[in-house]
Amino acid sequence: MSASSRGCGRAAWRLLHSPRPIRLPRTYVGASCVYQFPASQIRGYAVAASTYKPLDGPPSHLPHIDAVPPVTPSPGSSTYKISTGIILSRPPLLTESATPFEKAFYLYQKRLNERLALPFTRYFYHKKDQPADIEWKARVKERNGVAARDVGGYRAYGEEGWNDEVLIGGEGSKVGEWEHIAGKLVEEGLGEDAERVQLESRKGNDEDKKSLARKLDETVYLVVRKKGKSLDKEGKEVDVDVWEFPRGDLRGSEVLHTAAERILTQTAGPNMNTWIVGHVPIGSLTIKPSAKFNREGEKVFYMKGRIMAGQVDLKGNEYKAEDFMWLTRSEIEGLVTKRFWSQVSGMLGSR
């Protein structure tokens, strides 16, 4: 123990055992001195506990709260069962068609690149008087001496190099379109005596709404037709055709995504290679109960699915689906009811 520590200990002992009250100056005791006090020499102080006395007078209350009637829980007027459905889609297979402004912009960029780049060095790729060079001479005349086929014969280093703008409605406005480029590719790839191959339409077979090879630049969704109940003008109950996405009830301890897989197989058959995207629904549909049609309330949670191969087969399905179609967003809007569309439109993509 150092001398300073022994000095602090003696001073503290004298203060604690002094018979007279001593006024201490406003000083602070160091941490080293505090730890020198034995536990037996520390005096504890106690105060007698006061007895609790209740306040005299009337009990306090809030008149404005007493005037409010008590709230009693009431059972719900209707109950809803939980169901699940699946929105099965085929994504776009082709890039969306460009707008007239986009076509004009791309053509302008291609012609601008021709002005900024060096001209095509012919003899670097084709030796003189070789078959490739002869073929090049035959093709380059059709393009006005330009290597690129999508600039409309524009020669950046020729006398008309300054004239790189296309007039509205002119022939040059179509040189950058897909049909024009594809037609040139087919013509150049075939010999003189070969038959010309007719190009398939970009939209595919739009008339066959059961084909997955339609609307190739848009997303198509699977909808099925079932029988539903409705009222005619005279108020009589009649059967009507209802188009909707496949849906069904949960069974036992099923979760949504496994139930969606089962419902899709039991509705559209096993001849499809599909994928359920995630375990979280993308939206819900509320079907209110109806005493007229003896219908329960239902909350339908839809899962997102993709089809990669195969086709729908409704033969012997368990959900009484009579027909199916692959439709785009705009086609579904014109087919279903307004109430149904208002609840499912947010689940469908814009294209």
C-alpha positions as CSV (number, residue, x, y, z in Angstrom):
1,M,0.0,0.0,0.0
2,S,1.4,3.4,-0.9
3,A,1.8,6.3,1.5
4,S,-1.0,8.3,-0.1
5,S,-3.4,5.3,0.3
6,R,-2.5,5.0,4.0
7,G,-3.1,8.7,4.6
8,C,-6.6,8.5,3.0
9,G,-7.5,5.5,5.2
10,R,-6.5,7.3,8.5
11,A,-8.4,10.4,7.6
12,A,-11.5,8.5,6.8
13,W,-11.3,6.4,10.0
14,R,-11.0,9.6,12.2
15,L,-14.1,11.1,10.5
16,L,-16.2,8.0,11.0
17,H,-15.2,7.6,14.8
18,S,-15.3,11.2,15.7
19,P,-17.7,11.9,18.7
20,R,-18.5,15.4,17.4
21,P,-20.2,16.3,14.2
22,I,-17.7,17.6,11.8
23,R,-18.6,19.7,8.8
24,L,-16.8,18.3,5.8
25,P,-15.7,20.6,3.1
26,R,-17.0,20.1,-0.4
27,T,-14.3,17.8,-1.6
28,Y,-14.4,14.5,-3.5
29,V,-12.9,11.3,-2.1
30,G,-10.8,9.4,-4.6
31,A,-11.8,5.9,-5.8
32,S,-8.6,4.4,-4.1
33,C,-9.8,5.7,-0.7
34,V,-13.4,4.4,-1.0
35,Y,-12.2,0.9,-1.5
36,Q,-10.2,1.0,1.7
37,F,-13.4,1.1,3.9
38,P,-14.0,-2.3,5.6
39,A,-17.6,-3.6,5.2
40,S,-18.0,-3.8,9.0
41,Q,-17.3,0.0,9.4
42,I,-19.9,1.1,6.9
43,R,-22.9,2.5,8.8
44,G,-26.4,1.9,7.4
45,Y,-29.2,4.4,7.9
46,A,-32.9,3.5,8.1
47,V,-36.1,5.5,8.2
48,A,-39.3,4.3,9.9
49,A,-41.9,3.3,7.3
50,S,-45.0,5.5,7.3
51,T,-48.4,3.9,7.6
52,Y,-50.6,4.1,4.4
53,K,-53.8,6.0,5.0
54,P,-56.5,6.1,2.4
55,L,-57.8,9.4,1.2
56,D,-61.2,10.6,2.7
57,G,-63.9,11.6,0.3
58,P,-65.9,10.1,-2.6
59,P,-64.0,8.0,-5.1
60,S,-62.8,9.8,-8.1
61,H,-64.5,9.2,-11.5
62,L,-64.8,10.7,-14.9
63,P,-68.4,11.7,-15.8
64,H,-67.7,11.8,-19.6
65,I,-66.5,8.1,-19.6
66,D,-69.4,6.9,-17.4
67,A,-71.8,8.2,-20.0
68,V,-70.3,6.0,-22.8
69,P,-72.2,2.6,-22.9
70,P,-70.0,-0.5,-22.6
71,V,-69.0,-2.2,-25.8
72,T,-70.0,-5.8,-26.1
73,P,-68.4,-8.0,-28.7
74,S,-70.9,-9.3,-31.3
75,P,-70.4,-12.3,-33.6
76,G,-69.7,-11.6,-37.2
77,S,-72.6,-11.5,-39.6
78,S,-70.8,-13.8,-42.1
79,T,-67.9,-16.2,-42.1
80,Y,-65.4,-16.9,-44.9
81,K,-63.6,-20.0,-45.8
82,I,-60.0,-20.0,-47.0
83,S,-59.3,-21.1,-50.6
84,T,-56.4,-20.9,-53.0
85,G,-56.1,-20.5,-56.7
86,I,-53.3,-20.2,-59.3
87,I,-52.6,-17.6,-62.0
88,L,-50.7,-19.7,-64.5
89,S,-49.0,-17.7,-67.3
90,R,-46.7,-18.0,-70.2
91,P,-44.3,-15.1,-70.4
92,P,-43.5,-13.2,-73.6
93,L,-41.3,-15.0,-76.1
94,L,-40.5,-12.0,-78.3
95,T,-39.5,-8.5,-77.6
96,E,-42.4,-6.0,-77.7
97,S,-42.9,-4.3,-81.0
98,A,-41.2,-0.9,-81.2
99,T,-43.3,2.2,-81.5
100,P,-42.9,4.5,-84.6
101,F,-40.8,6.9,-82.5
102,E,-38.5,4.1,-81.3
103,K,-38.0,2.8,-84.9
104,A,-37.1,6.3,-86.0
105,F,-34.7,6.7,-83.1
106,Y,-32.9,3.4,-83.7
107,L,-32.5,4.2,-87.4
108,Y,-31.1,7.6,-86.6
109,Q,-28.6,6.0,-84.2
110,K,-27.5,3.4,-86.8
111,R,-26.9,6.1,-89.4
112,L,-25.1,8.2,-86.9
113,N,-22.8,5.3,-86.2
114,E,-22.1,4.9,-89.9
115,R,-20.9,8.5,-90.0
116,L,-18.6,8.1,-86.9
117,A,-17.2,4.7,-87.8
118,L,-14.6,3.9,-90.5
119,P,-15.9,2.4,-93.7
120,F,-15.9,-1.3,-94.2
121,T,-12.5,-2.7,-95.2
122,R,-13.5,-5.1,-97.9
123,Y,-10.1,-6.7,-98.7
124,F,-9.4,-7.4,-95.1
125,Y,-12.2,-10.0,-95.0
126,H,-12.4,-11.1,-98.7
127,K,-9.5,-11.8,-101.0
128,K,-9.7,-10.4,-104.4
129,D,-11.5,-12.5,-107.1
130,Q,-12.4,-15.2,-104.6
131,P,-16.0,-16.6,-104.3
132,A,-16.6,-14.6,-101.2
133,D,-15.5,-11.4,-102.9
134,I,-17.7,-12.1,-106.0
135,E,-20.7,-12.7,-103.7
136,W,-19.9,-9.4,-101.9
137,K,-19.9,-7.5,-105.1
138,A,-23.3,-8.9,-106.0
139,R,-24.9,-8.1,-102.7
140,V,-23.4,-4.7,-102.1
141,K,-25.0,-3.2,-105.2
142,E,-28.4,-3.8,-103.7
143,R,-27.3,-1.8,-100.6
144,N,-25.9,1.1,-102.4
145,G,-22.3,0.1,-101.5
146,V,-23.0,-0.2,-97.8
147,A,-22.2,-3.2,-95.6
148,A,-25.0,-2.8,-93.2
149,R,-28.5,-4.0,-94.3
150,D,-30.5,-2.0,-91.7
151,V,-29.5,1.6,-92.7
152,G,-31.4,1.8,-96.0
153,G,-28.4,2.2,-98.3
154,Y,-27.1,5.3,-96.5
155,R,-23.5,6.0,-97.5
156,A,-21.9,8.1,-94.8
157,Y,-18.8,8.9,-96.9
158,G,-20.6,9.5,-100.1
159,E,-21.9,12.7,-101.7
160,E,-25.2,12.3,-99.9
161,G,-23.6,11.7,-96.4
162,W,-25.2,14.8,-95.0
163,N,-28.7,13.6,-95.9
164,D,-29.2,11.1,-93.0
165,E,-32.7,12.0,-92.0
166,V,-35.7,9.9,-93.1
167,L,-38.9,11.6,-94.4
168,I,-42.2,10.7,-92.7
169,G,-44.0,8.1,-94.8
170,G,-41.0,7.6,-97.0
171,E,-39.6,4.2,-98.2
172,G,-36.6,4.6,-95.9
173,S,-38.7,4.6,-92.8
174,K,-39.3,0.8,-93.1
175,V,-35.7,-0.3,-93.5
176,G,-35.2,-0.7,-89.7
177,E,-38.3,-2.7,-89.1
178,W,-38.2,-6.4,-88.2
179,E,-40.2,-7.6,-91.2
180,H,-37.9,-5.8,-93.6
181,I,-34.7,-7.1,-92.1
182,A,-36.0,-10.7,-91.7
183,G,-37.1,-10.7,-95.4
184,K,-33.7,-9.6,-96.5
185,L,-32.1,-12.3,-94.4
186,V,-34.3,-15.0,-96.0
187,E,-33.7,-13.7,-99.5
188,E,-29.9,-13.6,-99.1
189,G,-29.8,-17.1,-97.4
190,L,-31.6,-18.8,-100.3
191,G,-30.3,-19.6,-103.8
192,E,-31.9,-18.3,-107.0
193,D,-33.8,-21.5,-107.7
194,A,-35.0,-22.2,-104.1
195,E,-38.5,-21.5,-103.0
196,R,-39.0,-18.5,-100.7
197,V,-39.9,-19.3,-97.1
198,Q,-42.9,-17.5,-95.9
199,L,-42.1,-15.9,-92.5
200,E,-44.4,-16.7,-89.6
201,S,-46.3,-13.7,-88.2
202,R,-44.9,-12.1,-85.2
203,K,-48.2,-12.5,-83.4
204,G,-48.4,-16.2,-84.0
205,N,-51.7,-18.0,-84.4
206,D,-54.0,-15.5,-82.7
207,E,-57.2,-17.3,-83.8
208,D,-56.6,-20.4,-81.8
209,K,-57.0,-19.3,-78.2
210,K,-56.1,-22.7,-76.8
211,S,-52.6,-22.5,-78.3
212,L,-49.6,-21.4,-76.3
213,A,-48.0,-20.1,-79.6
214,R,-50.2,-17.0,-79.8
215,K,-49.5,-13.4,-78.8
216,L,-45.8,-14.2,-78.6
217,D,-44.9,-10.6,-77.5
218,E,-47.4,-10.6,-74.6
219,T,-48.1,-12.7,-71.5
220,V,-51.1,-15.1,-71.8
221,Y,-52.9,-16.5,-68.7
222,L,-54.9,-19.7,-68.3
223,V,-58.6,-19.2,-67.6
224,V,-61.2,-22.0,-67.3
225,R,-64.9,-22.1,-67.8
226,K,-67.3,-23.4,-65.1
227,K,-71.0,-23.3,-64.4
228,G,-72.3,-20.7,-62.0
229,K,-75.6,-19.4,-60.7
230,S,-77.2,-16.1,-61.6
231,L,-80.6,-14.4,-61.9
232,D,-82.3,-13.6,-65.1
233,K,-84.5,-10.5,-65.8
234,E,-87.5,-12.3,-64.2
235,G,-85.6,-13.1,-61.1
236,K,-85.3,-16.8,-61.8
237,E,-82.2,-18.7,-61.0
238,V,-80.3,-19.8,-64.1
239,D,-77.0,-21.5,-64.9
240,V,-74.4,-19.2,-66.6
241,D,-70.9,-19.8,-67.9
242,V,-68.2,-18.3,-65.6
243,W,-64.6,-17.7,-66.7
244,E,-62.1,-17.6,-63.9
245,F,-58.6,-18.8,-62.8
246,P,-58.3,-22.3,-61.4
247,R,-59.2,-22.4,-57.7
248,G,-60.2,-24.8,-55.0
249,D,-60.5,-25.4,-51.2
250,L,-57.6,-26.3,-48.9
251,R,-57.5,-29.8,-47.5
252,G,-56.3,-30.7,-44.1
253,S,-53.1,-29.0,-43.1
254,E,-52.2,-27.9,-46.6
255,V,-50.4,-24.6,-47.2
256,L,-51.2,-22.3,-50.1
257,H,-48.4,-23.3,-52.6
258,T,-48.8,-27.1,-52.2
259,A,-52.6,-26.7,-52.5
260,A,-52.2,-24.6,-55.7
261,E,-50.0,-27.4,-57.3
262,R,-52.7,-30.0,-56.4
263,I,-55.6,-27.8,-57.7
264,L,-53.7,-27.1,-61.0
265,T,-53.1,-30.8,-61.6
266,Q,-56.6,-31.8,-60.7
267,T,-58.1,-29.1,-63.0
268,A,-55.7,-29.0,-66.0
269,G,-54.2,-32.4,-65.9
270,P,-50.7,-33.7,-65.4
271,N,-49.4,-33.0,-68.9
272,M,-47.8,-29.7,-68.1
273,N,-44.4,-28.7,-66.8
274,T,-45.2,-25.9,-64.4
275,W,-43.5,-23.9,-61.6
276,I,-45.1,-22.2,-58.6
277,V,-43.3,-18.9,-58.1
278,G,-42.6,-18.5,-54.3
279,H,-44.7,-19.4,-51.3
280,V,-46.5,-16.0,-50.9
281,P,-49.8,-15.2,-52.7
282,I,-49.8,-12.3,-55.2
283,G,-53.3,-11.2,-54.4
284,S,-56.7,-12.2,-53.1
285,L,-60.3,-12.4,-54.2
286,T,-63.3,-12.0,-51.9
287,I,-66.6,-13.8,-52.7
288,K,-69.4,-12.7,-50.5
289,P,-71.9,-15.2,-49.1
290,S,-75.3,-15.4,-50.8
291,A,-78.4,-16.9,-49.2
292,K,-80.2,-16.9,-52.6
293,F,-77.7,-19.3,-54.2
294,N,-76.8,-21.1,-50.9
295,R,-73.2,-19.9,-51.3
296,E,-70.6,-19.6,-48.5
297,G,-68.3,-16.6,-48.2
298,E,-64.8,-17.3,-49.6
299,K,-61.4,-15.7,-49.5
300,V,-59.3,-16.9,-52.4
301,F,-55.5,-16.4,-52.3
302,Y,-53.9,-16.7,-55.7
303,M,-50.4,-18.0,-56.3
304,K,-48.3,-17.2,-59.3
305,G,-47.3,-19.9,-61.7
306,R,-45.3,-20.4,-64.9
307,I,-45.8,-23.0,-67.6
308,M,-42.7,-24.1,-69.5
309,A,-44.0,-27.0,-71.6
310,G,-47.1,-29.1,-72.2
311,Q,-50.8,-28.3,-72.6
312,V,-54.0,-28.3,-70.6
313,D,-56.1,-31.5,-70.5
314,L,-59.5,-31.2,-68.9
315,K,-60.5,-34.8,-69.4
316,G,-61.8,-36.2,-66.1
317,N,-60.9,-33.1,-64.0
318,E,-62.3,-32.9,-60.5
319,Y,-63.4,-29.3,-60.6
320,K,-65.9,-29.6,-63.4
321,A,-64.1,-27.2,-65.8
322,E,-65.6,-27.4,-69.2
323,D,-63.3,-25.3,-71.4
324,F,-60.1,-23.3,-71.2
325,M,-58.3,-20.5,-73.1
326,W,-54.9,-18.7,-73.0
327,L,-55.8,-15.0,-73.0
328,T,-54.0,-11.7,-72.6
329,R,-54.7,-9.1,-70.0
330,S,-57.0,-7.1,-72.3
331,E,-58.8,-10.2,-73.5
332,I,-59.6,-11.3,-69.9
333,E,-60.9,-7.9,-69.0
334,G,-63.5,-8.2,-71.8
335,L,-64.5,-11.7,-70.8
336,V,-65.0,-11.6,-67.0
337,T,-67.4,-9.5,-64.8
338,K,-66.5,-6.0,-63.6
339,R,-66.5,-7.1,-60.0
340,F,-64.1,-10.0,-60.7
341,W,-61.8,-7.8,-62.8
342,S,-61.6,-5.0,-60.2
343,Q,-60.1,-7.5,-57.7
344,V,-57.7,-9.5,-60.0
345,S,-56.5,-6.8,-62.4
346,G,-53.6,-5.8,-60.1
347,M,-52.2,-9.4,-60.2
348,L,-51.7,-9.4,-64.0
349,G,-48.7,-7.9,-65.8
350,S,-49.0,-4.9,-68.1
351,R,-47.8,-6.9,-71.1
